[in-house]
Amino acid sequence: MSTNKKPYFALLGFLLLAMGFLSIVFELMGIRFVFLRFLENLTPLLRLLAHLGMAFGGILIMYLSLTDWKDEYVIDSPDEEEA
């Protein structure tokens, strides 16, 4: 992934995380988002799993987009350790 797209993916992950958790909290209060109304056709357990999937999917997208993979797995050669 190019470095100029990382903030967009982090924002997407944050929005998914926020919408997932807010939809769980709002559902407990009896409020539902209009754009998630198609989930009302599901059973309550599947609806909860969909909301949790949104939240954890957002966490996963944020983690993957904000991790610097080049510095994560640098393997030093044995010659440099002896010097």
C-alpha positions as CSV (number, residue, x, y, z in Angstrom):
1,M,0.0,0.0,0.0
2,S,1.4,3.4,-0.9
3,T,2.0,5.8,2.0
4,N,-0.4,8.4,0.6
5,K,-3.4,6.1,1.0
6,K,-2.7,5.1,4.6
7,P,-4.7,8.0,6.2
8,Y,-7.7,7.2,4.0
9,F,-7.7,3.5,5.1
10,A,-7.2,4.6,8.7
11,L,-10.2,6.9,8.5
12,L,-12.3,4.1,6.9
13,G,-11.3,1.8,9.7
14,F,-12.2,4.4,12.3
15,L,-15.6,5.0,10.7
16,L,-16.3,1.3,10.7
17,L,-15.3,1.0,14.3
18,A,-17.4,4.0,15.4
19,M,-20.4,2.9,13.4
20,G,-20.2,-0.7,14.8
21,F,-20.0,0.4,18.4
22,L,-22.5,3.2,18.1
23,S,-25.0,0.9,16.4
24,I,-24.7,-1.6,19.3
25,V,-25.2,1.1,21.9
26,F,-28.1,2.8,19.9
27,E,-29.8,-0.6,19.4
28,L,-29.9,-1.1,23.2
29,M,-31.7,2.3,23.4
30,G,-34.1,1.5,20.6
31,I,-32.5,3.8,18.0
32,R,-31.3,2.5,14.6
33,F,-29.2,4.1,11.9
34,V,-31.3,4.6,8.7
35,F,-28.5,3.2,6.4
36,L,-28.3,0.0,8.5
37,R,-32.1,-0.6,8.3
38,F,-31.6,-3.7,6.0
39,L,-30.1,-5.5,9.1
40,E,-33.6,-5.4,10.7
41,N,-34.6,-8.4,8.6
42,L,-31.9,-10.6,10.4
43,T,-32.3,-12.3,13.7
44,P,-31.1,-10.4,16.8
45,L,-28.0,-12.6,17.1
46,L,-27.0,-12.2,13.5
47,R,-27.6,-8.4,13.8
48,L,-25.3,-8.3,16.8
49,L,-22.7,-10.3,14.9
50,A,-22.9,-7.9,12.0
51,H,-22.4,-4.9,14.3
52,L,-19.4,-6.6,16.0
53,G,-18.0,-7.6,12.6
54,M,-18.1,-3.9,11.6
55,A,-16.3,-2.9,14.8
56,F,-13.6,-5.5,14.7
57,G,-13.2,-5.1,11.0
58,G,-12.6,-1.4,11.6
59,I,-10.0,-2.2,14.2
60,L,-8.3,-4.6,11.8
61,I,-8.2,-2.1,8.9
62,M,-6.8,0.6,11.2
63,Y,-4.1,-1.8,12.5
64,L,-3.1,-2.9,9.0
65,S,-3.0,0.6,7.6
66,L,-1.1,2.2,10.5
67,T,1.6,-0.5,10.9
68,D,5.0,0.3,9.4
69,W,5.8,-3.1,7.8
70,K,9.2,-2.1,6.6
71,D,10.6,-1.5,10.1
72,E,8.7,-4.4,11.6
73,Y,10.7,-7.3,10.2
74,V,14.3,-6.2,9.6
75,I,16.7,-9.0,9.8
76,D,20.3,-8.1,10.7
77,S,23.1,-10.1,9.1
78,P,25.4,-12.0,11.4
79,D,28.4,-10.0,10.2
80,E,27.0,-6.8,11.6
81,E,26.4,-8.2,15.1
82,E,30.0,-9.3,15.6
83,A,31.5,-5.9,14.6
